[in-house]
Each structure stands twice: as structure tokens, then as C-alpha cells.
Amino acid sequence: MAIRQILRRSLSNERRSVEVPKGHFAVYVGQNEKKRFVVPLSYLNHPSFQELLCQAEEEFGFHHPMGGLTIPCSEDLFVDLTSHIQDS
């Protein structure tokens, strides 16, 4: 599945010097300036988050300029979406 490939490649490229807690992964979000977020792996099962991953694949393929998974949406949209995922 393409989503698994995106994550596998993105996570393997993640800078090893920055700690990510077990059960979480880092993503970079933003239109111009990218902000790093650390989110639980459980988000990967949520349909809305999977849609963001599909958008990332369409825009970046398997090349993520920040060295980690880059999601092409505004920071506000990402925070709104993840807060809804937390509440569900």
C-alpha cells in the first residue's frame, strides 16, 4: 500500500538526533514555513489522516524536503483535524 511506503521511507529518513517517543512519529506541516508535530501512530488508522497522507503522496511522492513526512496543509487545518481525531 502506498501509505505504508510513504511512512516507511519518511520515517527512515527522519533525523535520528531528535527524539520521538515510542508509538509516535514526526510530521512537518505548513504551506510556507514548516512546523514539526509529533503524533501518535494510532492516527494512521483515521480516515481523515489517511486523506492527508494521500495528499502528501500526490504533492511530494516519496521525496519529502524536510527529511521527514511532510503534509501539505495549513497548520490550522492540521491542528483542527488532529484535535477531532483525539476527541473521537
Secondary structure, 3 states (H helix, E strand, C coil): CHHHHHHHHHHHHCCCCCCCCCCEEEEEECCCCCEEEEEEHHHHHCHHHHHHHHHHHHHHCCCCCCCCEEECCCHHHHHHHHHHHHHC
